[in-house]
Amino acid sequence: MQLHRPTIEKILEEQQVHQDIICVALIESGFDLKARSYAKAVGPWQFIAGTARIYGLRVDWWYDERRDIVASTYAASNYLKDLYGLWNDWLLALAAYNCGEYRVARAMARQKTQDFWSLDLPKQTERYVPKFLASLYIVRDPAKYGFTIPDVEPVAFDEVPVKDATDLKVIADFSSTTADYLADLNPAILRWCTPPEMEVAVKVPVGTAEQCSSRLAAIPPENRVTWRKHQVKSGETLSQIADRYHTEVSTLKTLNRIKNAHTIRAGSTLIVPMQGANAEVASSKPQYREKRRTVSKETLEQYAKRFEPPSNFKRVSYVVKKNDTLGEIAEAHRTSVKKVREWNNLSYRAYIHPGQELTIFVPESFDPPIVTAAAKPNAAASSGTKQKYTVKKGDTLYSISKKFDVAVDDLVAWNGKSKKSVIYPGDVLVVRTKPSK
């Protein structure tokens, strides 16, 4: 944490975001600039590619600014400010940072509350906010909780604006350091050179920016080596590609780790060196682009209204049993599978499992039936006096079975139903009363 803390805190202060937000990066990645999650979120602030691009970060084959401590912190501070602006509540903003503002808005509409602690959110999110608060208390007073923050030298750097592809070895030599150290200082650079046809701020050791910039600008175009990405076309050979870019087949094989020159495939990507490219270096420091999310609070509220339960409905909980299906559960509660999925944040690929608790909204006057797995009919219960019973409002298979002192299994067997079947007022059921002794 101490390695990047001064850099992050300086940006948060500049962006007028509370310094405590640094704990988001702590719990997201432990300040690992190269962190990558199972959901393909990358960098210290764990941006997915889509959100990163919305907030102005470059994410491509050459360059991934999610791994840049400066650019990603600007993006994260803007994103968190936007989330806070939706509800003026930091707990909701943090929850939305973890699972998305639309999911939080759905939960708020479904449960008619803006209290984070009352919302039914994904388990990961429900744990995320307390985890943030716990880390916040520890960071504020580590000794109180038995922690010792190591005394390390923070990472410091200057920045050199570099336009067009330039080998990191060249930049390292001009800034009196090694290519390996420069690569560690610039994890956003994914290849061994800066991106072509793009200006980036390359981090160099403190005090070396001026000499590096002037030496880069002085490189003669004919001596400057840059790199390009080439997509192999159908029928193209390595020899043809080498001729096109005025290089050697052996160079292409080395750069692209090709063992057999005859194995390149159409559609694959090769790195090729080029000479004489534009050696211009920008004279001013590049500005971090600021793009912002366009969704407004009004748009989010309009979206969330689709998930609000109708008026005069009540919330009930249903615990999934063995062999239950969403279709049968929805039918038993006189609703649709789509609504059950929306109320419980279930994707169309999600499965339900025994013991899982589902939230369902039913009319105030509706008495939810008992839904269990279908039972085998009891053949021994076929004797007795047969009579008909008209279902009344509020009746369930269970209440009718109790009324006539018969088993639910027998009642459903007599009527060709299952325990999952739904009965309605006006339905006529066959009931066999026990024979007198």
ZINORVEN-V938717 format. One record per backbone hydrogen bond with DSSP energy under -1.0 kcal/mol. CO is the residue of the C=O (numbers start at 1). NH is the residue of the N-H. If there is no record, write none. Layout:
# ZINORVEN-V938717
CO & NH
CO & NH
This chain:
# ZINORVEN-V938717
1 & 5
3 & 155
4 & 8
5 & 9
6 & 10
7 & 11
8 & 12
9 & 13
10 & 14
11 & 15
12 & 17
18 & 21
19 & 22
20 & 23
21 & 24
22 & 26
23 & 27
24 & 28
25 & 29
25 & 30
25 & 31
32 & 35
35 & 43
37 & 40
41 & 37
42 & 47
47 & 42
48 & 52
49 & 53
50 & 54
51 & 55
52 & 57
53 & 56
58 & 65
62 & 190
63 & 60
64 & 67
65 & 68
68 & 72
70 & 74
71 & 75
72 & 76
73 & 77
74 & 78
75 & 79
76 & 80
77 & 81
78 & 82
79 & 83
80 & 84
81 & 85
84 & 88
89 & 93
90 & 94
91 & 95
92 & 96
93 & 97
94 & 98
95 & 99
96 & 100
100 & 104
101 & 105
102 & 106
103 & 107
104 & 108
105 & 109
106 & 110
107 & 111
108 & 112
108 & 113
115 & 118
116 & 119
119 & 121
122 & 126
123 & 127
124 & 128
125 & 129
127 & 131
128 & 132
129 & 133
130 & 134
131 & 135
132 & 136
133 & 137
134 & 138
135 & 139
136 & 140
137 & 141
142 & 147
143 & 146
150 & 152
158 & 204
160 & 202
162 & 200
166 & 194
167 & 171
168 & 172
169 & 173
170 & 174
171 & 175
172 & 177
173 & 176
178 & 182
179 & 183
180 & 184
181 & 185
182 & 186
186 & 189
188 & 64
192 & 168
198 & 164
200 & 162
202 & 160
204 & 158
205 & 208
208 & 212
209 & 213
210 & 214
211 & 215
212 & 216
213 & 217
216 & 219
220 & 223
221 & 276
224 & 276
226 & 274
228 & 272
230 & 270
232 & 267
233 & 236
237 & 241
238 & 242
239 & 243
240 & 244
241 & 245
242 & 247
248 & 252
249 & 253
250 & 254
251 & 255
252 & 256
253 & 258
260 & 263
265 & 268
268 & 232
270 & 230
272 & 228
274 & 226
296 & 300
297 & 301
298 & 302
299 & 303
300 & 304
301 & 305
303 & 306
304 & 307
305 & 308
312 & 364
314 & 362
316 & 360
318 & 358
320 & 355
321 & 324
325 & 329
326 & 330
327 & 331
328 & 332
329 & 333
330 & 335
331 & 334
336 & 340
337 & 341
338 & 342
339 & 343
340 & 344
341 & 346
342 & 345
347 & 350
353 & 356
356 & 320
358 & 318
360 & 316
362 & 314
363 & 366
378 & 381
379 & 382
385 & 433
387 & 431
389 & 429
391 & 426
392 & 395
396 & 400
397 & 401
398 & 402
399 & 403
400 & 404
401 & 406
407 & 411
408 & 412
409 & 413
410 & 414
412 & 417
413 & 416
418 & 421
424 & 427
427 & 391
429 & 389
431 & 387
433 & 385
